[in-house]
Amino acid sequence: MALSTRFRAALTACALLAVTACGGGDGGEAAADAAAKAGNKALSDLITKAREEGGVTFYSVPPEDVARALADAFTEKYGIDATFVRLTAAPLAQRFSAEAQAGRPGADVIMVSNSPFYADGIAKDWLTPLPEAGIPGYPGGLPADFVLADPGTAVVQVQPSGFGYNTDMVSEKDAPKDWPDLLDPKWKGKILMANPKSSPAYVDFWYMIEKEYGIDYLQDLRGQVARFYDGTVPLTEAMAAGEGAITVPNVTSSVQPVAAKGAPVAINVPDLTNGPEIVAGVATKAQHPHAARLFTHFVLSEEGNRILNSQPGSVSPYDKAKMPARFTRITHADAVRKEKEILGALGAD
């Protein structure tokens, strides 16, 4: 099946990184022995079978440095080569979908934003619900709030959203700290916004704000916005270039790497927020089925999950105390019922 023009363009526009962590050593054998001694025969057997497969490939929305650290830790612990491909959410979902449709899945495991894509993957038998995947002890110690019975996955990373700002254009004192601050007349025409139509997560986000402040707030905010950008990466690049003073919603994982390179950017995260939630999925036709289950077990464990969430701005489900005070999770079906009204109020219909 030929790839669509849109899919080709997405791959061209996004940086794709494939990296291998070299295996070797007896770490896996020691891990299998330790599991057996602890009475966890299922895990011990899974480690042995996964090592026989020799490798695992995962697709990752989390940044390259994080994916690399996770791959290296998994390889060191189990002696299994780990290869990853890193893309932003939409291109990653498109790549996985195209490969699954063609019957040639490239990924054993996918870590992607929680969105209708995941439920669609379950429905089409591209992904196996995690409770049915044969992951020993699933969901382990992961807090129950982050175990999603429908569609059958678990949240492994949360990135609370906030207000990015250009520090050459906005002082730390004046930088928005809460939602009403964005309506200050001095910010008229100086706010850049992630296009609400570019991701279902943005509809959820603005539904949360509409519930708190009303539809009038969204209409007033519309008058402050200069332009839209498809995602936080181009949004942050535009802010760094001085195209706007403030960006919303933005995430630390997009702002911090740009700031680290010397760009005049920073971010404030308000108490009332939500943000992208990354979930894990096991490919039904994984080329390395046992390694896929073992890797997912590792990501769900406190050890692996803390590595996944080691960068500033990412919060592990095991660290709920680090969540913003009013972090609000939204049921997407509820947001969809008001999607047209929300998009219209923000001028994105």
HELIX and SHEET records of a PDB file:
HELIX    1   1 THR A    5  ALA A   13  1                                   9    
HELIX    2   2 GLY A   27  LYS A   37  1                                  11    
HELIX    3   3 LYS A   41  GLU A   53  1                                  13    
HELIX    4   4 GLU A   64  TYR A   78  1                                  15    
HELIX    5   5 ALA A   89  GLN A  101  1                                  13    
HELIX    6   6 PRO A  116  ALA A  123  1                                   8    
HELIX    7   7 LEU A  130  GLU A  132  5                                   3    
HELIX    8   8 ALA A  144  PHE A  146  5                                   3    
HELIX    9   9 TRP A  179  LEU A  183  5                                   5    
HELIX   10  10 PRO A  185  TRP A  187  5                                   3    
HELIX   11  11 PRO A  200  TYR A  213  1                                  14    
HELIX   12  12 ILE A  215  ARG A  222  1                                   8    
HELIX   13  13 THR A  232  ALA A  240  1                                   9    
HELIX   14  14 THR A  252  ALA A  260  1                                   9    
HELIX   15  15 PRO A  289  LEU A  300  1                                  12    
HELIX   16  16 GLU A  302  LEU A  308  1                                   7    
HELIX   17  17 PRO A  317  LYS A  322  5                                   6    
HELIX   18  18 HIS A  332  VAL A  336  1                                   5    
HELIX   19  19 GLU A  339  LEU A  346  1                                   8    
SHEET    1   A 6 LEU A  17  ALA A  21  0                                        
SHEET    2   A 6 ASP A  81  ARG A  86 -1                                        
SHEET    3   A 6 GLY A  55  SER A  60  1                                        
SHEET    4   A 6 VAL A 109  SER A 113  1                                        
SHEET    5   A 6 GLU A 277  ALA A 283 -1                                        
SHEET    6   A 6 LEU A 127  THR A 128 -1                                        
SHEET    1   B 7 LEU A  17  ALA A  21  0                                        
SHEET    2   B 7 ASP A  81  ARG A  86 -1                                        
SHEET    3   B 7 GLY A  55  SER A  60  1                                        
SHEET    4   B 7 VAL A 109  SER A 113  1                                        
SHEET    5   B 7 GLU A 277  ALA A 283 -1                                        
SHEET    6   B 7 THR A 153  VAL A 158 -1                                        
SHEET    7   B 7 VAL A 147  LEU A 148 -1                                        
SHEET    1   C 5 VAL A 225  TYR A 229  0                                        
SHEET    2   C 5 ILE A 191  ALA A 194  1                                        
SHEET    3   C 5 ILE A 246  VAL A 251  1                                        
SHEET    4   C 5 SER A 161  ASN A 166 -1                                        
SHEET    5   C 5 VAL A 265  ASN A 268 -1                                        
SHEET    1   D 2 LEU A 272  THR A 273  0                                        
SHEET    2   D 2 ARG A 326  PHE A 327  1                                        
END                                                                             
